[in-house]
Amino acid sequence: MNRYCFVATDCEKASDHQAGEHEFVEIEMLSLKDFRKLLRTGKMTDVEVGYLGLDFLNLL
């Protein structure tokens, strides 16, 4: 499995994503406060990536 992670800031949704045949993508726009709450719930499948992103932004 390949995993690519990136951090994007000051973004705006320009259009809806059209997933490819073998692609599973769910886009959800969250405030930073709500994202942190979601990380703490344990409901994310890749919590590590979330914390890496926060660390990259010096928000830990």
N, C-alpha and C positions, 0 to 999 in steps of 0.2 A: 504494500500500500504506500503510495506517495502522499505526502501531506504538505501543502503549501500554506503558509500563514503570512498575513500582511496586516498592517494597521493603516487605516485611512481616516483622516480627520477633516472636519468641515465639509462634509459631503451632502449632496442632495440627490434624492431619487429622480432619475431622468426618465426611466421607462420600466415596464415590467420585464422580468427575466423570462426567457423562453428556454426551458431546460431541454437538453439534448436527449436522445433515446436512452442512453446509458448513464444519465446524470441525475443525481438527486440533490436538489438545492432548495433550501427554504430561506428566504430573505426576511429578516425581521428588523425593523428600525427601533432602537431603544435609546433612551437617555443613558448617560453614564451611570446615574443613580440606579436605574432599573436594571442595567446590565450587571452591576455589582450584586444586586439582590438576586438575580438569576444565577449567578455563579455560586452563591451561598446555598441555593436550594438543592444542589446536587442533581438537577434535572437535565443538565447539559451533557452531551456525549463526549465533549473534549474540554474539560475544565482547564487543563494545563495550558492550552492555547490562549484562553481568556486571561489567565494570570500572566502569561508571557507578554501579551499585548499591554496590559496595565503596567507591567514592569518597564517595558520599552518606553512608555509615555511618562515614566517616573510618577505613577499614581498609586504605588503600593506603600 
